[in-house]
Amino acid sequence: MKKNDTFGFMLLAFGVGVLAGILLAPNSGNQTRKELSAKIDAFFEEASDFITYECGKIKSKFDKV
C-alpha cells in the first residue's frame, strides 16, 4: 500500500467517524457542551477541595514540627 493510499484511507475513516458521531449523537451540541461544562466545573471544584484539604493536613503537620 502506498503512502498516499494510507493517508487517503485515514482521511476517509476520519470523515466517516465524524459523520457517524454527528448523526448518532444522543444530545444536541448545545446540550452536550452544557453537560461537559458542568462536569468540568464539578471536577475543578472537587480538585480545589482536595487540594485545600491536603494543604490543611500539610500545614497541620508543619505546625506540629
Protein Blocks (a to p, Z undefined) as FASTA:
>chain_A
ZZklmmmmmmmmmmmmmmmmmmmpmbdfklmmmmmmmmmmmmmmmmmmmmmmmmmmmmmm
mmmZZ
